[in-house]
Amino acid sequence: MRAIFSLAAKDWRLLLRQPAALFFVVGWPIVTAVLFGLIFGGGGGASAKPRIAIVDEDTTAASQRFAAGLNALDTIETDPQLQDAARELVRTGKRTAAIVIPPGYGAASTRLFHGAPPVVHVLVDPSRKAERAMIGGYLQQVAGQGLGDQLFDPALGRETTELARAQAQGLPEAEREPLVRLFDSLDAFRDSAIAPRPAAGRSWTPLTVEVEEIAAKRRGPGNGFSVTFPQGLLWGIIGCLMTFASALVLEEQQGTLARLRASPLAARDILAGKSLACAGAIAAVAVILFALAYVAFDVRPGSWPLLALAVVAAAFCFTGIMMLIASAGTSVESVSGAGWAVMLPLMMFGGGMIPLFAMPAWMVKVSHFSPVKWATLALEGAIWRGFTFAEMALPLGLLLAIGAVTFALGARSFARTT
């Protein structure tokens, strides 16, 4: 085993010393994934406003003013909905959250500095912690503005304080007298057009926000990068495949393989070392790409273990194809030409250029013959398709079978010629 790892390590060092080959193995896949992710709308981020559904079940003047205050915010997009529709929109991820103004909001909003404040409900996916905090801040902001209107608008304010004064008559005298004096002072402030200072209360707030968590159903890719990073990895795999196939033929031309065969190493150990180098490079590219996707582009795989299995199966499959392509010619030029002639159609029909879900029906049928299609399906199944292990069995099994057959054919050809 030490000899096999030594041969693989030697090939990895040689790859690191070839900037052009290293670019097509690592750099080009990153460029492809990022560029096409931006084209497919994966960049979103700063330009995309959270979409919030507004459900007004109170339908009073106060609830309508509150909803209008939310509509006036330029940091979110809002639209009116019925509660059942709003719940489904949040559940399916079509709205960031829903704000429900329940019956009784208008009556509660007339109680100033005593009793229970008005309540609104927020329906939000539990994973959206940042949005949840942001929406809570917006609600308090709009509620505070509404309280200011109630207190200091000449017409609305007097009506509000008169209602509050009447409601306060039922309170114990110790609580009623300070409130009545406050309402008298507010009326005096408005009448004299003197700007009042904000009133301070001990525990009373203008609004109570109650949150109900609704777990969103994940349908489709989370963003464009969830589609393009698997495609980018496939380009990295092709780069590894072509690089190691060409290197294997070059070593045969230069007599390196003949010298290795003259050593105590068995032929199977030599081929195992070359194969390990190719598979290890593919695994390293996958780690780099998906680490970048996770940290910088918000790609969240549905299952890391299934993603690891998909990468291992793809590495095994395309290492076998590498061995078969390397045995297809006696020069680097012939092997390179044959390799690209085979792999480009397989990439085109397998999802490496056009996403599988965007293919026409006839193209989907043809794609069944491409191992790229099964690698794409396995990667997407682990990242955003939500595959179970049973559903992953078919693409993983096909990848392993293709790898075993092509490796056996390629190794047999090399055994004859070296």
C-alpha positions as a printed Julia matrix, in Angstrom:
418×3 Matrix{Float64}:
   0.0    0.0     0.0
   2.88   2.38    0.73
   4.09   2.07   -2.87
   0.6    2.81   -4.2
   0.33   5.96   -2.07
   3.85   7.0    -3.06
   2.95   6.76   -6.76
  -0.24   8.77   -6.16
   1.63  11.42   -4.15
   4.19  11.75   -6.96
   1.4   12.43   -9.48
  -0.22  14.99   -7.17
   3.09  16.84   -6.86
   3.47  16.84  -10.64
  -0.06  18.27  -10.99
   0.7   21.09   -8.56
   3.73  22.03  -10.69
   1.61  22.45  -13.83
  -0.29  25.78  -13.56
  -2.23  25.24  -16.8
  -3.47  21.79  -15.79
  -4.21  23.01  -12.27
  -6.35  25.84  -13.65
  -8.53  23.45  -15.65
  -8.82  21.11  -12.68
  -9.7   23.74  -10.04
  -9.85  27.27  -11.49
 -12.1   26.65  -14.47
 -14.76  24.75  -12.46
 -14.97  27.65   -9.98
 -15.27  30.2   -12.78
 -17.99  28.11  -14.44
 -19.96  27.58  -11.23
 -19.85  31.23  -10.15
 -20.44  32.78  -13.58
 -23.41  30.61  -14.49
 -24.76  30.83  -10.95
 -24.93  34.6   -11.31
 -26.56  34.26  -14.74
 -29.18  31.86  -13.32
 -30.05  34.31  -10.58
 -27.99  32.85   -7.75
 -26.47  36.17   -6.79
 -29.73  37.62   -5.4
 -28.54  38.87   -2.06
 -28.55  42.62   -1.72
 -30.95  43.4    -4.54
 -33.65  40.95   -3.43
 -36.16  42.32   -0.88
 -37.89  39.93    1.51
 -41.48  39.29    0.39
 -43.97  39.46    3.24
 -47.65  38.47    3.12
 -50.02  40.74    5.11
 -53.21  39.21    6.53
 -55.65  41.78    7.97
 -58.35  39.89    9.87
 -59.37  42.92   11.94
 -60.27  45.24    9.01
 -60.55  48.31   11.23
 -59.11  51.73   10.55
 -56.28  50.99   13.01
 -55.34  47.68   11.36
 -55.49  49.27    7.92
 -53.16  52.07    9.07
 -50.78  49.45   10.47
 -50.81  47.49    7.2
 -50.28  50.73    5.25
 -47.27  51.51    7.43
 -45.76  48.13    6.54
 -46.51  48.69    2.84
 -44.69  52.03    3.01
 -41.39  50.43    4.08
 -38.96  50.4     1.17
 -36.9   47.52    2.58
 -39.57  44.83    2.11
 -42.21  43.87   -0.46
 -45.7   43.2     0.87
 -48.94  41.9    -0.56
 -52.35  41.2     1.03
 -53.35  37.57    1.48
 -55.88  35.41    3.29
 -54.44  33.45    6.18
 -54.61  29.97    4.6
 -52.96  31.23    1.42
 -50.31  33.08    3.44
 -49.47  29.94    5.42
 -49.02  27.94    2.25
 -46.85  30.63    0.69
 -44.56  30.58    3.73
 -44.59  26.79    3.81
 -43.52  26.54    0.17
 -40.87  29.23    0.5
 -42.65  31.7    -1.79
 -42.84  34.3     0.99
 -40.23  35.03    3.62
 -42.93  35.41    6.3
 -46.54  36.35    6.86
 -47.83  39.0     9.28
 -51.32  38.33   10.62
 -53.29  41.2    12.2
 -55.89  39.33   14.29
 -59.38  40.47   15.23
 -59.29  42.87   18.17
 -56.21  44.74   17.02
 -58.11  48.0    16.53
 -59.76  47.87   19.95
 -56.49  47.02   21.68
 -54.68  49.86   19.93
 -56.92  52.42   21.69
 -55.61  51.36   25.09
 -52.76  53.73   25.87
 -50.19  52.81   28.54
 -52.38  50.26   30.31
 -53.78  46.82   29.71
 -52.7   44.39   27.04
 -51.22  46.04   23.91
 -52.34  45.01   20.41
 -51.0   41.69   19.12
 -49.79  40.62   15.69
 -48.74  37.12   14.65
 -45.69  36.39   12.51
 -45.58  33.14   10.53
 -41.99  32.33    9.61
 -39.75  29.38    8.79
 -37.62  28.56   11.89
 -34.44  28.53    9.77
 -34.92  32.22    8.9
 -33.56  33.62   12.15
 -32.15  36.81   10.64
 -35.4   37.61    8.82
 -37.39  36.9    11.97
 -35.42  39.48   13.96
 -35.61  41.99   11.09
 -39.39  41.66   10.78
 -39.81  42.08   14.54
 -37.92  45.36   14.33
 -40.06  46.59   11.46
 -43.25  45.77   13.34
 -42.17  47.7    16.42
 -41.06  50.58   14.2
 -44.43  50.83   12.45
 -46.32  50.36   15.74
 -44.29  53.17   17.32
 -45.07  55.45   14.39
 -48.76  54.58   14.73
 -48.67  55.42   18.43
 -47.14  58.78   17.61
 -49.95  59.46   15.15
 -52.54  58.5    17.74
 -51.06  60.78   20.36
 -50.05  63.85   18.41
 -52.21  64.06   15.31
 -54.69  66.88   16.13
 -57.79  64.99   14.96
 -56.86  61.36   15.47
 -55.04  62.05   18.73
 -57.98  63.72   20.46
 -60.29  60.91   19.39
 -57.83  58.34   20.68
 -57.32  59.99   24.06
 -61.07  60.43   24.55
 -61.57  56.71   23.94
 -58.69  55.88   26.25
 -60.04  58.27   28.9
 -63.42  56.57   28.78
 -61.86  53.11   29.04
 -59.74  54.21   31.99
 -62.83  55.03   34.03
 -63.16  51.36   34.89
 -59.68  51.18   36.43
 -58.94  51.5    40.15
 -58.49  55.11   41.22
 -54.76  54.67   41.88
 -54.24  53.65   38.24
 -56.91  55.9    36.72
 -55.8   59.26   38.1
 -52.23  59.24   36.61
 -53.62  58.21   33.21
 -56.29  60.92   33.26
 -53.66  63.53   34.09
 -51.52  62.19   31.24
 -54.41  62.42   28.78
 -55.13  65.97   29.94
 -51.5   66.89   29.42
 -51.51  65.37   25.91
 -54.59  67.38   24.98
 -52.91  70.51   26.32
 -49.76  69.78   24.34
 -51.72  69.38   21.11
 -53.78  72.49   21.76
 -50.68  74.6    22.33
 -48.78  72.99   19.41
 -45.88  72.13   21.67
 -44.0   69.0    20.62
 -44.19  66.52   23.48
 -41.45  64.21   24.64
 -41.96  60.47   24.27
 -43.8   59.02   27.21
 -41.96  56.39   29.19
 -43.69  53.33   30.5
 -42.39  50.62   32.73
 -43.56  47.49   30.95
 -46.15  48.64   28.46
 -45.15  48.39   24.79
 -47.04  49.55   21.69
 -47.16  46.03   20.24
 -46.82  42.37   21.17
 -45.35  40.12   18.48
 -46.19  36.42   18.64
 -44.18  34.12   16.36
 -45.47  30.87   14.9
 -42.86  28.7    13.22
 -43.79  27.02    9.94
 -41.18  24.67    8.53
 -40.82  25.38    4.82
 -40.98  22.59    2.28
 -37.78  22.64    0.25
 -38.68  22.35   -3.41
 -36.11  22.92   -6.08
 -32.64  24.39   -5.67
 -32.15  27.0    -3.0
 -30.43  29.28   -5.52
 -28.72  29.13   -8.9
 -25.43  28.09   -7.34
 -27.01  24.86   -6.07
 -27.31  23.9    -9.75
 -24.06  25.31  -11.1
 -21.63  24.02   -8.46
 -22.41  20.37   -9.31
 -21.87  21.34  -12.95
 -18.62  23.01  -11.96
 -17.49  19.85  -10.19
 -18.2   17.85  -13.36
 -15.92  20.18  -15.32
 -13.3   19.67  -12.61
 -13.74  15.91  -12.93
 -13.24  16.14  -16.69
 -10.12  18.24  -16.09
  -8.74  15.57  -13.75
  -9.68  12.81  -16.16
  -7.94  14.39  -19.14
  -4.9   15.48  -17.13
  -4.2   12.04  -15.66
  -5.03  10.19  -18.89
  -2.52  12.35  -20.78
   0.06  11.93  -17.99
  -0.34   8.16  -18.1
   0.25   8.05  -21.86
   3.19  10.46  -21.56
   4.85   8.21  -18.97
   4.36   5.29  -21.32
   6.0    7.24  -24.17
   8.91   8.32  -22.01
   9.51   4.8   -20.7
   8.57   5.6   -17.11
   5.96   2.85  -17.02
   8.46   0.35  -18.42
  10.93   1.22  -15.65
   8.17   0.86  -13.05
   7.27  -2.55  -14.51
  10.9   -3.56  -14.16
  10.73  -2.76  -10.44
   9.32  -5.18   -7.85
   5.94  -3.44   -8.19
   3.15  -5.5    -9.73
   1.24  -4.03  -12.68
  -1.91  -3.82  -10.6
  -0.06  -1.72   -7.99
   1.12   0.71  -10.65
  -2.38   1.13  -12.05
  -3.8    1.38   -8.53
  -1.4    4.24   -7.76
  -2.38   6.08  -10.95
  -6.06   5.52  -10.21
  -5.72   6.69   -6.63
  -4.05   9.88   -7.85
  -6.95  10.64  -10.2
  -9.67   9.78   -7.65
  -7.91  11.73   -4.91
  -7.62  14.8    -7.13
 -11.35  14.6    -7.92
 -12.17  14.35   -4.2
  -9.93  17.34   -3.44
 -11.62  19.44   -6.13
 -15.03  18.48   -4.69
 -13.97  19.57   -1.19
 -12.67  22.91   -2.48
 -15.75  23.61   -4.61
 -18.39  22.7    -2.04
 -16.54  24.45    0.8
 -16.54  27.6    -1.34
 -20.21  27.04   -2.25
 -21.17  26.67    1.41
 -19.2   29.62    2.76
 -19.6   32.17   -0.03
 -22.73  31.21   -2.0
 -25.18  29.82    0.56
 -25.33  26.32   -0.95
 -26.71  24.07    1.79
 -26.69  20.36    0.88
 -29.7   18.43    2.08
 -27.43  15.56    3.19
 -23.66  15.77    3.62
 -23.27  11.96    3.91
 -25.14  11.41    0.63
 -23.07  14.16   -1.0
 -19.89  12.38    0.13
 -21.2    9.11   -1.35
 -22.02  10.89   -4.61
 -18.49  12.34   -4.83
 -16.87   8.97   -4.08
 -19.03   7.18   -6.68
 -18.33   9.88   -9.3
 -14.59   9.73   -8.57
 -14.62   5.94   -8.97
 -16.64   6.1   -12.19
 -14.54   8.74  -13.95
 -11.27   7.22  -12.79
 -12.33   4.08  -14.65
 -13.22   6.18  -17.7
  -9.8    7.87  -17.41
  -8.13   4.49  -17.59
 -10.15   3.5   -20.67
  -9.45   6.79  -22.48
  -5.73   6.57  -21.66
  -5.62   3.18  -23.39
  -7.3    4.56  -26.55
  -4.09   5.91  -28.13
  -0.32   5.79  -28.11
   0.36   9.55  -27.95
  -0.79  12.44  -25.8
  -2.37  14.11  -28.82
  -4.4   11.08  -29.87
  -5.59  10.4   -26.32
  -6.47  14.06  -25.75
  -8.42  14.23  -29.02
 -10.26  11.0   -28.34
 -10.98  12.04  -24.76
 -12.55  15.38  -25.62
 -14.45  13.84  -28.55
 -16.06  11.42  -26.11
 -16.48  13.61  -23.04
 -17.94  16.77  -24.6
 -21.07  14.98  -25.94
 -21.41  13.15  -22.65
 -21.23  16.51  -20.82
 -23.73  18.12  -23.17
 -26.32  15.37  -22.8
 -25.54  14.61  -19.16
 -26.29  17.98  -17.55
 -22.8   19.47  -17.59
 -23.87  22.24  -19.97
 -27.68  22.29  -19.73
 -29.32  21.56  -16.35
 -31.21  18.26  -16.36
 -34.5   19.9   -15.39
 -34.22  22.33  -18.33
 -33.71  19.64  -21.0
 -36.41  18.83  -23.57
 -37.99  15.37  -23.31
 -35.97  13.84  -26.16
 -32.73  15.04  -24.63
 -33.65  13.55  -21.25
 -34.04  10.14  -22.91
 -30.64  10.4   -24.58
 -29.04  11.51  -21.3
 -29.63   8.07  -19.77
 -26.6    6.82  -21.69
 -24.26   9.43  -20.2
 -22.45   8.73  -16.92
 -22.35  12.51  -16.48
 -26.14  12.44  -16.11
 -25.96   9.92  -13.24
 -23.18  11.87  -11.52
 -25.22  15.06  -11.87
 -28.33  13.34  -10.52
 -26.44  11.93   -7.54
 -24.92  15.32   -6.67
 -28.2   17.18   -7.09
 -30.04  14.46   -5.17
 -27.81  15.09   -2.17
 -27.83  18.89   -2.49
 -31.36  19.99   -3.39
 -33.52  17.18   -4.78
 -33.97  15.68   -1.31
 -33.17  12.1    -2.32
 -33.32   9.35    0.24
 -30.65   6.65    0.32
 -32.99   4.36   -1.6
 -33.45   7.0    -4.3
 -29.68   7.49   -4.47
 -29.11   3.77   -5.01
 -29.75   3.86   -8.77
 -27.34   6.68   -9.74
 -24.7    5.48   -7.27
 -24.98   1.9    -8.48
 -24.7    2.89  -12.13
 -21.66   5.06  -11.44
 -19.91   2.23   -9.62
 -20.8   -0.25  -12.36
 -19.58   2.03  -15.16
 -16.37   2.7   -13.24
 -15.7   -0.99  -12.68
 -16.31  -1.95  -16.31
 -14.28   0.89  -17.85
 -11.41   0.4   -15.39
 -11.27  -3.3   -16.18
 -11.22  -2.63  -19.93
  -8.58   0.08  -19.62
  -6.38  -1.95  -17.27
  -6.58  -4.96  -19.57
  -5.48  -2.85  -22.54
  -2.52  -1.44  -20.61
  -1.49  -4.89  -19.45
  -1.18  -5.89  -23.08
   0.82  -2.88  -24.23
   3.18  -2.26  -21.31
